Amino acid sequence: MRISGNSSRMRVTRVLCNYFKRYVEYEMRQSSGVDYKVPIYGWVRKGKRNWKYSQFHPLSAQGQMINKTSKENDLVEPIKDWKIFRGDRVQVLIGKDKGRHGLVNFIIKERNWCYVEGLNCEYKLEEEFEGQPLLKKTEKPLLVTSEVRLVDPADNEPTDIEWKYTEDGKKVRVSVRSGRILPLPAAAEDYYDDFTQISSYKDGDKDTNKEELQRVTFEPSLKSFEEDIFNQMGIKEDRKPGKTYWY
């Protein structure tokens, strides 16, 4: 039996159209999470949900699971001038560890969180291993706005911080309690991905050096594009352009 060219083209077109419809319905089910068919006509693309930040890396399995299961939006108070950094000694103001001092080992600015080493921990009893129960210890986040306070090294008491400028124009942290300048810790300059300090970074072969970056490659002028090209190429133009009228 011979099938004509027109019949085969119609059959292929019908298959492709049905495939496109099924593909769109599948993508809509995946984005909305609803397990039923959505009509292709009149559908509206769903906007991307804001990322939910946590202590886990966004590409890790824990970070992906949190964003897949949680549907609540986090209300975060924006902080204009951040005052607490990694390596600072702070005092916990809430919970069982209230009044204790510790070092900040991790910060999540998107949630106004900081983690204090060994404090504000959660203990969870997990499955037994070789007949012995396992106790898991996890540090819980603390809000830098109301749950921790920076410690003044002058008297080891919590204090508020103000940003001021020195005579040289350098921005520094100043303790409201004693008026002492509190320099930033060395860990504040570390990258979170590999914990390398910014000051120890060295330029490589593919990095643009400072001299090349500051070199002036364009000087603005009132000349037209043609006149600028003539001057750069040494072309002398004696002809005068004709008058142009705009209506």
N, C-alpha and C positions, 0 to 999 in steps of 0.2 A: 504494500500500500504506500502510495507516494503522498507526501504532505507538501502542499504548496508553500512558497516563501511567505505569502501574506499570512497564512494560518499560523506558521511557526513564529512569526514576529508578534502576532496578537497574543499568542500563548506566553511568550517570554515577557511581553509588556505586562500582562495580567499578573504573572508571578512576581515581577519586580514591584508592582504597585502594592500587592498584598504584603510583600516583605517590608516595604517601607512603612506601612501602617503598623505592622506588628513590631517593628523596631522602635517606632515612636512611642507606642503604648508601653513597651518594655522599659524604655528610658524614663517615662513618666512614673511608672510604678516604682522604679528604683529611687527616684528623687523624692517622691512623696511618701513612700513607705506603705502605701495602700495596696492590698492584695486583691485588686479587681481591675477589670479592663476599663480604661478611660477612653471616651470617644476622641477620635483624632480631630474632629471639627470643633472649633471654639475653645480649644485648650489654651491655657495660659502657662508660660514657663515660670517655674517657681524659682525665686531668688535664692542665691547662695546664703546659707546660714552663717552667722558669725562664728568664728573659731572659739572654742572653749579652752582657755589656757589652763595648764596644770603644771605640776612638777615634772611631768614626763615629757620627753622630746616629742615634737609633733609627728615625726616619722616612726616612732616606736609603736609596738603593738598596744601598749597601755594608753598612749595618747589617742590612737585611732579608735579604740574601744570607747573611751570617754566621750568623744565627739559623736560617735555613732549611737550611743544609748541615751545620752543626756539631751534634753530639748529645752532646758531652762536657760534664759539669758541672764548673764551676770551683770548686776548693776555696780559699777566701779566709780568711786569718786576720783576725778582726775587730780593729779598732783603736779603743780607747776614746777616747783623746785624740789627735786629729790634730795633728802637729807641723810639717809642711811644707806650704806654701801657694804659690800662684802668685806669682811675683816673687821668691822666695827664691833666694839663691845657694847651690848645693850642690856637693859633690865626688862624682864618680863613683868607685865602689869596685871595679868589675869591667870586663872587656873591654879593648878596645884603647885606650879613652879613660880608663883608670884613672888617677886622680890629677888629672884636669883639672877645672876649675871651669866652671859654667854656670848660667844662669837657668832656673828652672822655668816653662814656658809653658803647661802643661796638666796637669790632675789628674783621675783617675778613681778616686774613693773606693770604688766598688763592687768594684774589682779591686786596690786598694792600688798603683795605678800613678801614675807621674809621668813627664812628658816634659821632657827638658832640651834647651834650644835649641842645635842644632848638634852634639850629642853622642849617642853610641850610635846611629849611623845605619847603615842598610842600603843598599847600592848595587846597583842592578839595571840591566842593559843591556837596553834595549827596542828596538823596531823602528827602522830608520833613517828619517830625515826629510830629504828632499832630498839623499840621498847621505851624510848624516852620522849616525852612531849617537847615540842619546839615552841618557844616563845618569841614571837616576832615583834621587834621594836621599830616604830615608824615615827619620824618627826612630822608634826602637823604644822601647817602654815600659821603665821601670825600677821595681823594687820599692822603696817608701819604707822598708820594714822592714830591708832588708839590702844594698841595692845603691847607695844614695846616703846622704850624711850632710850635715847643714847646716853651713855654713862660719861660723866665729866671726869677725866683722870685726875683733876685737882683734888677732889674729895670723894670720888667713887660714888657719886649720887646722880640720879637721872636728871637730865636738863633738856630744855628746849634749844633749838638751833636757829641761828639767823645767818643769812648769807650777806657778807659785806665785801668791800673792796679795799685793798691796801693802797699805800701811796704809789706803788708801782703799777696799780691797775689790775692786780691779780685778785680773782674771786676766791674767798676762803670761807670756811665755816667757823662761826664764833659761838661759844657757849654763852647762853643768856645768864646762866648761874654765876659764872666766874669771869666772863669776858675773855676767856682764853681761846686762842686759835686752835682748832682741831683739824689737823691735816688729814687728807684722805689716806686710808690704808693702801698698802702696796697691792693687795688683792683686788682693789676696786678697778684696776687697769687690766685685769685678766679677761680674756675672751671666755665665754661660757662653753664653747664647743671643745676647745683643746686646752683651756686654762693657761695660755701663754700671755705674757705681759706685752702691752702695746709698746712700751719703751724699749723692749729688747727686740722688736721686729726689725729686720734688715731687708733692704730693697733687693730684689732679684733682677734677672736679666729682662723680664717682661714688665717690670714696674717703671712708671714714668718718674724720672728724677725731679728734684725740686727746681733746678735751673730751667729745665725744659718746660715745666709747668708754669713758671712765672715769666717766660719769654713772651714778649708782646708780638703777636702775629697779625694784628689788625689795628689800624689807626683810623677812626672815623673822620670823615671830611664832608664838605658840602658839594663835592663833585658828583657828577652823574656816573652811572656805571661805565659808559663808554669813555668818559674822560679819565676815569681811574685806570682803565685798561691801557689807554694811550700812554699815560705817564709811566706805567710799569714797563711797557714794551718800548719806550722811547719813540713813539710815533707822534709826529707833529702834524696837526690838522689845522689848515688855514681857512678852510671853507666855513661859511656861516650857515647854520641850519635855517630853513625857511620858517616863516611864521606859522603858528598853529592857532587855530580859532576853535573855541569850545562853545557849544550852543546848549 
